[in-house]
């Protein structure tokens, strides 16, 4: 009679080892992706244009009147940072919400001589057509733009 040899641990458990190894790799990849997302979102929300725009919005009485207090960030908006030949530009849409309503802060800025210049800085309240311009932007330029649009629209209506 032959004696049956005992199988090695690897030959008995190779399926568990393979499955556990694959699961470990998947978990590590997911953790790296989540960590990268957190790091990027944290660096955006800590950037000077983001913090400046957010502070201008929560200090604006008209914005507080529409949204209610407290005003807080409402997730991740759209972000575009570009640096070309030493010139940095940023375009942000920051979703915000208060106890009454929601809206978004729109920011367009460029870094000139190590300081941010805000070309566009306003709050758009959901369901409202009026834009609330914040300090730091040239709101007169934008108001003229919208007045011109309204005049063109009125001319079109008069022609019909």
Secondary structure, DSSP 8 states (H G I E B T S, - for coil): --------HHHHHHHHHHHHHHHHHHHHHHHHHHHHHHHHHHHHHTSHHHHHHHHHHHH-HHHHHHH-SS-EE-S---EEEEEETTEEEEEEEEEEE-SS-EEEEEEEEEEETTEEEEEEEEEEETT---EEE-TTS-HHHHHHHHHHHHHHHHHHHHH-
